[in-house]
Amino acid sequence: AFTSQLVGRRLDKMPRKIMILFGPPGAGKGTHAPKVVEALKIPQLSTGDMLRAAVEAGTEVGKQAKSVMESGGLVSDEIVIGIIADTIKGDECKNGFILDGFPRTLEQTEKLDAMLSAAGEEVNCVMALEVPDAVLTERICGRWIHKSSGRSYHIKFAKPKSLPEGATPSPENMKDDQTGEPLMQRADDTEASLTKRLEGYHAQTVPILKHYEPKGIVTQCNANQDMDKVWAEIEAG
């Protein structure tokens, strides 16, 4: 249904599927995005990857981006839009593309709309993965990692053998099962840091969803359930 809905929607004006994917940290975007890519046979475009590729390729906007980055500045919206405009002309985007990580503000959204409109196109699907903040806090703030191997543990869902029942997790009792070495928490995985990130995410995303809602193209998907159910909901669109 998800695929046919996108393919069928205003096909006369919109031969390409142009999708924006939203999800707060910990919502499972990294798990579901590849499935969407596979189902729709269109690439997922990350602004970071596109910037690096443009700089490496030495395109006009790539040169502008390189000069800004080398001087320690922030790459402007205009440069990012220019890089997206160049990328989506490529053969891999002929059937459409999924934007991930852009737009982040209403201003960027309007600039993206203007760029697409100039080519007679527009965004035709917006997918937002929704998970309550309290659930995200439990998921993310319970994560501990073994730095050298990348093995990941969780104080509730994937405890290391070294954590006694009922004990408060600490570097002394959170040890890697294989090496016995201490585990660590990423700086971003603390409650204070996550609260800030979530506040930023909601402040940025809500106005963008409201911007696209009148077009009837926004799907808000409950990502606080089993992976298979989440995917079934995404497919139902």
Wavefront OBJ file of the C-alpha trace (Angstrom):
o trace
v 0.000 0.000 0.000
v 2.845 2.340 0.935
v 4.566 1.837 -2.427
v 1.404 1.930 -4.551
v 0.137 5.000 -2.711
v 3.337 6.850 -3.523
v 3.499 5.616 -7.099
v -0.153 6.450 -7.716
v -0.250 9.864 -6.092
v -0.544 12.582 -8.736
v 1.549 10.634 -11.188
v 0.761 13.013 -14.029
v 2.584 15.827 -12.244
v 4.898 13.836 -10.021
v 6.797 10.996 -11.654
v 9.358 10.920 -8.840
v 8.808 9.845 -5.246
v 10.187 12.630 -3.084
v 10.136 11.699 0.580
v 11.391 13.247 3.828
v 12.070 10.907 6.753
v 11.921 12.186 10.343
v 12.630 10.419 13.613
v 14.064 11.469 16.983
v 17.293 9.878 18.265
v 16.574 6.279 19.288
v 13.375 5.925 17.200
v 14.884 3.246 14.938
v 15.311 5.373 11.812
v 18.589 3.587 11.041
v 16.770 0.225 11.102
v 13.752 1.210 9.017
v 15.301 3.551 6.432
v 17.102 0.731 4.534
v 13.779 -1.171 4.296
v 12.076 1.901 2.830
v 14.955 2.254 0.352
v 14.543 -1.406 -0.652
v 10.737 -1.203 -0.926
v 10.704 1.965 -3.028
v 13.962 1.311 -4.930
v 15.116 4.883 -4.348
v 18.221 6.140 -2.485
v 18.374 7.681 0.975
v 20.253 10.990 0.766
v 22.103 12.223 3.836
v 23.253 15.850 3.725
v 26.590 14.923 5.347
v 27.322 12.273 2.689
v 26.237 14.590 -0.143
v 28.467 17.397 1.168
v 31.495 15.096 1.366
v 30.820 13.726 -2.143
v 30.445 17.241 -3.610
v 33.696 18.392 -1.979
v 35.537 15.301 -3.262
v 34.072 15.697 -6.770
v 35.116 19.371 -6.841
v 31.732 20.598 -8.126
v 30.988 24.325 -8.032
v 28.884 24.039 -4.843
v 31.403 21.502 -3.497
v 34.155 24.126 -3.829
v 31.989 26.688 -2.033
v 31.272 24.203 0.773
v 34.964 23.281 1.097
v 35.993 26.920 1.400
v 33.377 27.554 4.142
v 34.311 24.371 6.067
v 38.037 25.108 5.880
v 37.446 28.539 7.382
v 35.477 26.909 10.226
v 32.126 28.346 9.126
v 28.731 26.693 8.849
v 27.631 25.646 5.382
v 24.688 27.873 4.373
v 21.226 26.592 3.456
v 21.798 27.849 -0.093
v 24.899 25.660 -0.492
v 23.112 22.603 0.931
v 20.112 23.178 -1.374
v 22.553 23.552 -4.287
v 24.189 20.235 -3.410
v 20.792 18.502 -3.145
v 19.772 20.027 -6.509
v 22.953 18.639 -8.118
v 22.611 15.210 -6.475
v 18.988 14.626 -7.492
v 19.878 15.178 -11.150
v 21.904 11.944 -10.970
v 20.713 8.696 -12.527
v 20.289 6.975 -9.142
v 17.571 9.527 -8.261
v 15.601 9.171 -11.504
v 12.720 7.389 -9.691
v 12.938 9.577 -6.589
v 14.854 9.932 -3.344
v 14.506 10.057 0.441
v 15.898 13.059 2.336
v 17.277 12.252 5.784
v 18.585 15.018 8.076
v 17.246 17.847 5.911
v 15.248 20.041 6.175
v 15.697 20.828 9.869
v 13.952 24.208 9.965
v 10.874 25.784 8.388
v 13.137 28.171 6.464
v 15.077 25.225 4.969
v 11.743 23.547 4.147
v 10.568 26.583 2.211
v 13.874 26.762 0.306
v 13.642 23.059 -0.524
v 10.054 23.542 -1.769
v 11.157 26.484 -3.940
v 14.039 24.490 -5.463
v 11.756 21.532 -6.304
v 8.957 23.806 -7.536
v 11.343 25.440 -10.040
v 11.655 21.976 -11.642
v 7.881 21.367 -11.469
v 8.210 18.970 -8.518
v 7.321 18.868 -4.830
v 7.695 16.698 -1.744
v 4.987 13.995 -1.945
v 5.559 11.945 1.225
v 6.644 12.861 4.752
v 7.190 9.987 7.201
v 7.645 10.734 10.924
v 8.590 7.943 13.353
v 6.958 8.735 16.709
v 8.171 7.469 20.095
v 7.329 9.021 23.521
v 10.274 10.926 25.009
v 10.196 8.778 28.175
v 10.675 5.611 26.081
v 13.547 7.193 24.126
v 15.184 8.218 27.419
v 15.001 4.633 28.682
v 16.309 3.240 25.370
v 19.200 5.664 24.964
v 20.279 6.474 28.515
v 20.503 2.753 29.298
v 23.068 2.144 26.525
v 26.666 1.297 27.394
v 29.314 0.352 24.853
v 32.612 -1.502 24.711
v 34.740 1.104 22.969
v 37.312 -1.058 21.190
v 34.862 -3.624 19.741
v 31.716 -1.481 19.427
v 29.665 -4.127 21.303
v 26.564 -2.556 22.769
v 24.765 -3.343 26.041
v 21.696 -2.010 27.809
v 20.958 -1.889 31.527
v 17.456 -3.297 30.924
v 17.338 -5.007 27.521
v 20.861 -6.434 27.077
v 22.646 -6.508 30.434
v 26.292 -7.536 30.688
v 26.908 -10.598 32.881
v 28.875 -8.405 35.316
v 25.838 -6.317 36.392
v 24.335 -7.763 39.595
v 20.524 -7.864 39.827
v 19.193 -4.573 41.223
v 22.608 -2.854 41.200
v 23.090 0.711 39.979
v 25.138 0.589 36.745
v 28.665 2.017 36.987
v 32.032 1.505 35.222
v 32.925 -0.846 38.094
v 30.061 -3.293 37.425
v 29.458 -2.705 33.694
v 32.062 -4.927 31.972
v 32.290 -6.398 28.481
v 31.214 -10.074 28.499
v 34.127 -11.164 26.287
v 37.098 -9.163 27.569
v 35.990 -8.070 31.062
v 37.021 -4.519 30.156
v 34.953 -1.585 31.497
v 32.064 -0.331 29.367
v 31.380 3.354 28.785
v 28.453 5.648 27.979
v 28.643 8.032 25.037
v 28.513 11.706 26.045
v 25.332 12.079 23.955
v 23.614 9.209 25.798
v 23.177 11.047 29.099
v 19.722 12.245 30.156
v 20.717 15.939 30.155
v 22.152 15.710 26.646
v 19.203 13.676 25.325
v 16.645 16.096 26.810
v 18.327 18.937 24.889
v 18.445 16.925 21.667
v 14.759 15.961 21.949
v 13.686 19.543 22.705
v 15.580 20.652 19.602
v 14.076 17.863 17.509
v 10.478 18.682 18.493
v 10.980 22.444 18.080
v 12.352 21.887 14.558
v 10.119 19.057 13.352
v 6.624 20.037 14.506
v 6.470 23.204 12.317
v 7.719 21.212 9.282
v 5.027 18.532 9.737
v 2.398 21.283 10.125
v 3.702 22.892 6.925
v 3.102 19.693 4.923
v -0.088 18.473 6.693
v -2.538 20.490 4.524
v -1.245 18.573 1.485
v -2.281 15.263 3.098
v 1.192 13.754 2.656
v 2.265 13.339 6.312
v 2.271 9.863 7.883
v 2.997 9.655 11.612
v 4.046 6.119 12.479
v 4.039 4.603 15.978
v 7.645 3.409 16.344
v 7.072 2.347 19.973
v 6.198 -1.276 19.120
v 7.825 -4.431 17.724
v 9.979 -3.854 14.639
v 7.671 -5.966 12.437
v 4.633 -3.934 13.509
v 6.480 -0.669 12.872
v 7.366 -1.837 9.375
v 3.762 -2.971 8.717
v 2.586 0.525 9.716
v 5.199 2.189 7.477
v 4.109 -0.016 4.544
v 0.447 0.822 5.164
v 1.553 4.475 4.890
l 1 2 3 4 5 6 7 8 9 10 11 12 13 14 15 16 17 18 19 20 21 22 23 24 25 26 27 28 29 30 31 32 33 34 35 36 37 38 39 40 41 42 43 44 45 46 47 48 49 50 51 52 53 54 55 56 57 58 59 60 61 62 63 64 65 66 67 68 69 70 71 72 73 74 75 76 77 78 79 80 81 82 83 84 85 86 87 88 89 90 91 92 93 94 95 96 97 98 99 100 101 102 103 104 105 106 107 108 109 110 111 112 113 114 115 116 117 118 119 120 121 122 123 124 125 126 127 128 129 130 131 132 133 134 135 136 137 138 139 140 141 142 143 144 145 146 147 148 149 150 151 152 153 154 155 156 157 158 159 160 161 162 163 164 165 166 167 168 169 170 171 172 173 174 175 176 177 178 179 180 181 182 183 184 185 186 187 188 189 190 191 192 193 194 195 196 197 198 199 200 201 202 203 204 205 206 207 208 209 210 211 212 213 214 215 216 217 218 219 220 221 222 223 224 225 226 227 228 229 230 231 232 233 234 235 236 237
